[in-house]
């Protein structure tokens, strides 16, 4: 009887240990969404400089003009918003680009500063 208890105890310990190892392995790496906040700049197809501002609540404005948007996707690689007209705006953090579906153009981006609004 004592031997069965020991075997049961060891089996329980191993099951808990393996379970914890699997949980650690399956966790998604976390990221800080603050990486998207602040001012960004790009040059449009007419060679005009444009300023993109993303607030801490992911509100978006271009050259001081606010756009009503909703967050569609937010992860380490990209932020995708949908504007009031149904077009998607995608800021790719890994590629440092801004895609505007309404014009079907991808613009190279530059981060201006770390200001959080």
N, C-alpha and C positions, 0 to 999 in steps of 0.2 A: 504494500500500500504506500509506503514511504517512497519507494522508487518511482511509482506512478506520479506522485506529487512533484517530485524533482523533475521528471521528464516533462510534465505539464508546465511547470514553472519556466524551464529552459525554453520550451516551445513558445510560450507566451512572450518571453523576453525577446526571442528572435523575431517573432511576428511584429512586435512593436518597433523594433530596431529597423527591420526591412521596410515597414510602412513609412517611417519617418524619412528614410533614405529616398524612397520613391517620391514622397511629397516634395522634398527639396529639389529633386531632379526635374519634376514636372512644373515647378513654379515658373511663371513668366518673369523675365527680368523687368524690374520696375524702371520707370523713367519719370522725369520731371517735366510736366507740360509747360512750365515757365519758359522752356527753350523757344517757344513760339511767340511769346509776348514781346512787345516793343516795336520799334520802327525798322522797316526794311525799305530798301530802295531798288528800283529797277528802271530800265530804259525801255520805253514802248517802241512799237514798230515805226513811229515817226521820229525816233531819236529824241523824244522828250523825256526828261527825268520824271519819275513818278515815285510817290511815297506811300507805302502801305503801313498802316498802323493796326496792330492786334493788341487788344486790351486783355486784362487778366480774366475777363468773362468771355473772351473770344469774340467780342464785337469787332467789326472790321470797318476801316475807313480808308479810302484811297484819295490822296490829296485833300484831306479834310472833309470829304463827303462820306457820310456814314451809309453803309449798306445794311439792310436787314438780312441777317443770315442765321442759319442754324447749323450746329455741328453735326456732321454726318459720320466722320471718322477722326479719331485722335489716337495716334500711337507714336512711337519713337521716330519712325521714318517720315510720317506725313500727317498734316492736318487738312481735312477736307470739309469745306463749308458749302452750303447750298444757299444761293442768294434768293431774294424775293421774287425773281423772275424764273426760278427753277434751274438756273445754271450752276455748275459746280466750279468752285475755286479751290485749287489744291496747292498747298505750300509743302514742298518736299524739303524736309530738313536735311536729309542725307545728301541730296543733290544740290541743295541751295537754289531751288527753282520755284517759280510761281506759275501755275497753269490756270488760264482763264478759258473755260469752256465756251463762253459766248463769242470769243474771237478765235478759238482753237489755236492759241499761241502759248508757248512756254517761254517765260522770261527768266534769265539768270538773276538771282537775288543777292543783295548784300545786306547784312545785319548792320544797322546804324549804331544802336546803343542798347543797353539793357534796361531801359525805362519801363516800369510796370505801372499801368494806370488802373 
